[in-house]
Amino acid sequence: MSMEIKSIPVSELNKYQESLLKKRKRDDFDQKRRNDARAKQKLDQGRQAKEKEKDNAGGNILMPEVFVSNHMKQ
């Protein structure tokens, strides 16, 4: 039925069909907005995990002063 409604010009639709078409457009827009928000949330989670992993990996890196003092001791 929706394909039938989409093929008819809006001026020829009755009130019910017109409201169905508007509701469908609104629902499609809302669904797209929700999907975009979900995708952005997943991307942010991935970024945060990568940042956390980077911070954790960088915690045990020695500073240059340590290398110099170790070299002087030898």
Biotite code that builds the C-alpha atoms (Angstrom):
import biotite.structure as struc

atoms = struc.array([
    struc.Atom([0.000, 0.000, 0.000], chain_id="A", res_id=1, res_name="MET", atom_name="CA", element="C"),
    struc.Atom([2.831, 2.423, 0.775], chain_id="A", res_id=2, res_name="SER", atom_name="CA", element="C"),
    struc.Atom([4.165, 2.048, -2.767], chain_id="A", res_id=3, res_name="MET", atom_name="CA", element="C"),
    struc.Atom([0.711, 2.916, -4.064], chain_id="A", res_id=4, res_name="GLU", atom_name="CA", element="C"),
    struc.Atom([0.582, 6.015, -1.877], chain_id="A", res_id=5, res_name="ILE", atom_name="CA", element="C"),
    struc.Atom([4.073, 7.137, -2.901], chain_id="A", res_id=6, res_name="LYS", atom_name="CA", element="C"),
    struc.Atom([3.221, 6.903, -6.600], chain_id="A", res_id=7, res_name="SER", atom_name="CA", element="C"),
    struc.Atom([0.147, 9.132, -6.277], chain_id="A", res_id=8, res_name="ILE", atom_name="CA", element="C"),
    struc.Atom([0.698, 12.930, -6.224], chain_id="A", res_id=9, res_name="PRO", atom_name="CA", element="C"),
    struc.Atom([0.110, 14.438, -2.784], chain_id="A", res_id=10, res_name="VAL", atom_name="CA", element="C"),
    struc.Atom([-2.729, 16.613, -4.088], chain_id="A", res_id=11, res_name="SER", atom_name="CA", element="C"),
    struc.Atom([-4.755, 13.489, -4.966], chain_id="A", res_id=12, res_name="GLU", atom_name="CA", element="C"),
    struc.Atom([-4.378, 11.749, -1.590], chain_id="A", res_id=13, res_name="LEU", atom_name="CA", element="C"),
    struc.Atom([-7.225, 11.641, 0.898], chain_id="A", res_id=14, res_name="ASN", atom_name="CA", element="C"),
    struc.Atom([-6.655, 12.797, 4.486], chain_id="A", res_id=15, res_name="LYS", atom_name="CA", element="C"),
    struc.Atom([-5.959, 9.299, 5.784], chain_id="A", res_id=16, res_name="TYR", atom_name="CA", element="C"),
    struc.Atom([-3.380, 8.525, 3.109], chain_id="A", res_id=17, res_name="GLN", atom_name="CA", element="C"),
    struc.Atom([-1.748, 11.915, 3.573], chain_id="A", res_id=18, res_name="GLU", atom_name="CA", element="C"),
    struc.Atom([-1.478, 11.398, 7.328], chain_id="A", res_id=19, res_name="SER", atom_name="CA", element="C"),
    struc.Atom([-0.026, 7.922, 6.761], chain_id="A", res_id=20, res_name="LEU", atom_name="CA", element="C"),
    struc.Atom([2.602, 9.345, 4.437], chain_id="A", res_id=21, res_name="LEU", atom_name="CA", element="C"),
    struc.Atom([3.501, 12.109, 6.919], chain_id="A", res_id=22, res_name="LYS", atom_name="CA", element="C"),
    struc.Atom([3.711, 9.599, 9.763], chain_id="A", res_id=23, res_name="LYS", atom_name="CA", element="C"),
    struc.Atom([5.943, 7.327, 7.681], chain_id="A", res_id=24, res_name="ARG", atom_name="CA", element="C"),
    struc.Atom([8.292, 10.213, 6.855], chain_id="A", res_id=25, res_name="LYS", atom_name="CA", element="C"),
    struc.Atom([8.396, 11.263, 10.518], chain_id="A", res_id=26, res_name="ARG", atom_name="CA", element="C"),
    struc.Atom([9.065, 7.685, 11.651], chain_id="A", res_id=27, res_name="ASP", atom_name="CA", element="C"),
    struc.Atom([11.819, 7.277, 9.045], chain_id="A", res_id=28, res_name="ASP", atom_name="CA", element="C"),
    struc.Atom([13.439, 10.502, 10.235], chain_id="A", res_id=29, res_name="PHE", atom_name="CA", element="C"),
    struc.Atom([13.242, 9.418, 13.896], chain_id="A", res_id=30, res_name="ASP", atom_name="CA", element="C"),
    struc.Atom([14.680, 5.996, 13.074], chain_id="A", res_id=31, res_name="GLN", atom_name="CA", element="C"),
    struc.Atom([17.557, 7.587, 11.155], chain_id="A", res_id=32, res_name="LYS", atom_name="CA", element="C"),
    struc.Atom([18.240, 9.974, 14.049], chain_id="A", res_id=33, res_name="ARG", atom_name="CA", element="C"),
    struc.Atom([18.298, 7.088, 16.545], chain_id="A", res_id=34, res_name="ARG", atom_name="CA", element="C"),
    struc.Atom([20.622, 5.048, 14.320], chain_id="A", res_id=35, res_name="ASN", atom_name="CA", element="C"),
    struc.Atom([22.982, 8.012, 13.944], chain_id="A", res_id=36, res_name="ASP", atom_name="CA", element="C"),
    struc.Atom([23.030, 8.565, 17.708], chain_id="A", res_id=37, res_name="ALA", atom_name="CA", element="C"),
    struc.Atom([23.727, 4.870, 18.305], chain_id="A", res_id=38, res_name="ARG", atom_name="CA", element="C"),
    struc.Atom([26.557, 4.882, 15.748], chain_id="A", res_id=39, res_name="ALA", atom_name="CA", element="C"),
    struc.Atom([28.120, 7.996, 17.288], chain_id="A", res_id=40, res_name="LYS", atom_name="CA", element="C"),
    struc.Atom([27.897, 6.421, 20.735], chain_id="A", res_id=41, res_name="GLN", atom_name="CA", element="C"),
    struc.Atom([29.665, 3.262, 19.509], chain_id="A", res_id=42, res_name="LYS", atom_name="CA", element="C"),
    struc.Atom([32.391, 5.346, 17.849], chain_id="A", res_id=43, res_name="LEU", atom_name="CA", element="C"),
    struc.Atom([32.881, 7.358, 21.042], chain_id="A", res_id=44, res_name="ASP", atom_name="CA", element="C"),
    struc.Atom([33.126, 4.159, 23.081], chain_id="A", res_id=45, res_name="GLN", atom_name="CA", element="C"),
    struc.Atom([35.787, 2.874, 20.697], chain_id="A", res_id=46, res_name="GLY", atom_name="CA", element="C"),
    struc.Atom([37.728, 6.130, 20.940], chain_id="A", res_id=47, res_name="ARG", atom_name="CA", element="C"),
    struc.Atom([37.537, 6.135, 24.729], chain_id="A", res_id=48, res_name="GLN", atom_name="CA", element="C"),
    struc.Atom([38.707, 2.517, 24.914], chain_id="A", res_id=49, res_name="ALA", atom_name="CA", element="C"),
    struc.Atom([41.625, 3.319, 22.618], chain_id="A", res_id=50, res_name="LYS", atom_name="CA", element="C"),
    struc.Atom([42.537, 6.393, 24.711], chain_id="A", res_id=51, res_name="GLU", atom_name="CA", element="C"),
    struc.Atom([42.364, 4.357, 27.918], chain_id="A", res_id=52, res_name="LYS", atom_name="CA", element="C"),
    struc.Atom([44.513, 1.626, 26.396], chain_id="A", res_id=53, res_name="GLU", atom_name="CA", element="C"),
    struc.Atom([47.014, 4.233, 25.221], chain_id="A", res_id=54, res_name="LYS", atom_name="CA", element="C"),
    struc.Atom([47.151, 5.819, 28.694], chain_id="A", res_id=55, res_name="ASP", atom_name="CA", element="C"),
    struc.Atom([47.602, 2.436, 30.376], chain_id="A", res_id=56, res_name="ASN", atom_name="CA", element="C"),
    struc.Atom([50.359, 1.417, 27.970], chain_id="A", res_id=57, res_name="ALA", atom_name="CA", element="C"),
    struc.Atom([52.174, 4.734, 28.456], chain_id="A", res_id=58, res_name="GLY", atom_name="CA", element="C"),
    struc.Atom([52.269, 4.400, 32.238], chain_id="A", res_id=59, res_name="GLY", atom_name="CA", element="C"),
    struc.Atom([55.372, 2.213, 32.351], chain_id="A", res_id=60, res_name="ASN", atom_name="CA", element="C"),
    struc.Atom([57.488, 4.165, 29.862], chain_id="A", res_id=61, res_name="ILE", atom_name="CA", element="C"),
    struc.Atom([60.661, 5.508, 31.452], chain_id="A", res_id=62, res_name="LEU", atom_name="CA", element="C"),
    struc.Atom([61.489, 9.172, 31.219], chain_id="A", res_id=63, res_name="MET", atom_name="CA", element="C"),
    struc.Atom([64.783, 10.318, 29.617], chain_id="A", res_id=64, res_name="PRO", atom_name="CA", element="C"),
    struc.Atom([66.157, 11.373, 33.041], chain_id="A", res_id=65, res_name="GLU", atom_name="CA", element="C"),
    struc.Atom([65.987, 7.719, 34.117], chain_id="A", res_id=66, res_name="VAL", atom_name="CA", element="C"),
    struc.Atom([67.974, 6.638, 31.063], chain_id="A", res_id=67, res_name="PHE", atom_name="CA", element="C"),
    struc.Atom([70.648, 9.230, 31.765], chain_id="A", res_id=68, res_name="VAL", atom_name="CA", element="C"),
    struc.Atom([70.968, 8.289, 35.445], chain_id="A", res_id=69, res_name="SER", atom_name="CA", element="C"),
    struc.Atom([71.126, 4.583, 34.585], chain_id="A", res_id=70, res_name="ASN", atom_name="CA", element="C"),
    struc.Atom([73.822, 5.256, 31.994], chain_id="A", res_id=71, res_name="HIS", atom_name="CA", element="C"),
    struc.Atom([75.885, 7.249, 34.533], chain_id="A", res_id=72, res_name="MET", atom_name="CA", element="C"),
    struc.Atom([75.687, 4.409, 37.058], chain_id="A", res_id=73, res_name="LYS", atom_name="CA", element="C"),
    struc.Atom([77.202, 1.948, 34.603], chain_id="A", res_id=74, res_name="GLN", atom_name="CA", element="C"),
])
